[in-house]
Amino acid sequence: MTEDQVNKAIKQMRGVFVFFGVLSALAALLYLFDSMNDANYLILAVISGVVAFCYLMAFRGLGARNKSGFTYARVSSIILLLGFPILTVFGILYLNKLGKAEMKNALGVG
């Protein structure tokens, strides 16, 4: 991968992670409000909150290009793998890109 391809991949990942981070945070808030009537929604609120935290930390870490960004990006890509059928493709692509030596060097891991 060239430097431009690495920058483009990081920019694309950041866009997807912030989008799903905001959606997950909104879902966590909605589940939290629903948990006042049914305690089962509290578990969903906590899970959505953790997922939102991972996505937003990946967004922040990829922008700073540090090791924690690499770690959170891998975790977030694994979470995307669980989004059958469409999001699985993004998860596979991002894990493949994160495995390349150029990406690891750009994020300070390799």
N, C-alpha and C positions, 0 to 999 in steps of 0.2 A: 504494500500500500504506500502511496505517496503521501506527502505531508498534507496536501489538499484533500485527499480522500479521508485521511484520519480526522482532519478538522470537520469535514462534512458529516462523517459518521458520528462524531461526538455531538455536533449540533443537532442532528436528527434524533439521537438518543435523548438528549436533554429535552427536546420538544415533546417527545412521546412520554417521558417520565413525568414532566410537569403537568401534562394534560391528565394523565391517569392519577397523579398525586392529588390534584385538585378534585377530581371526581370521587376519589376514595375518601378524601376529607369531608366532602359534602355528604357522602353516604354515611360516614361515621356520625355526623351530626344528626342526620335524619333518623338513624337507628337509635341514637341516644335519646331523642325526643320520643320515639316509639317505646323505648324501654320503660317509660313512666307507666305505661299501661300493661306491658308484658315484659317480664324479666328476661325472657329468652333473647330479646333484641339487644340486651346489654353485651352479650357475647359477640354478636355481630358488630356492634359498635367498636368494641376493643380490637377485633380482627381488622376491621376497616381502618381503624386508626393506626395500627401497626403497619399495614400495607401502605397507607398514605405517607407515614414517616419514612419508610424505605424508599419510596419513589422520590420524595422531595429531598432526601439526603443524597440520593444518586444524582439528582439534578444539580444540587449544590456542589457535590464533590467532583463531578465531571467538569463543571465550570472552573473549579480551582485546579483541576488536573492533578489530584493527589491519590494516594493509595486507598484512602477511605472511599473516594469516589468510584474507584475500580471495584472495591468490595461491594458497595451498595448497588452498583450497576449490575454486577453478577447476580446478586440476590433478587433485584428487581426483574432481571431477565428470566430468572427461574420462576418468579411469580407470574410473568407473562406466559410462560409455558402452560400454566394451568388454565388459561383463558381459551378454551376450545371454541370453535375451530380456527378463528381468524388470528387471535393474539398469539397463538402457538408459533406461527410463522415469524412474528417479530421476535419472540423469545429465542428461537433457534438462530435467527440472523444475528442478533445482538451477542449471543454467547459465542458464535463463530467469530465475529469481529473482535470481541474482547480477548479471544484466544490468540490473536496474531501478535507477533513480536513488536510490530510498529505501534500498535495500540498500547501494549504494555509499557513500551518506552515513553510514549507520550503522557501516560498517566503515572509515570515514576515507579512502576512495579518491576519492570524487567531490567 
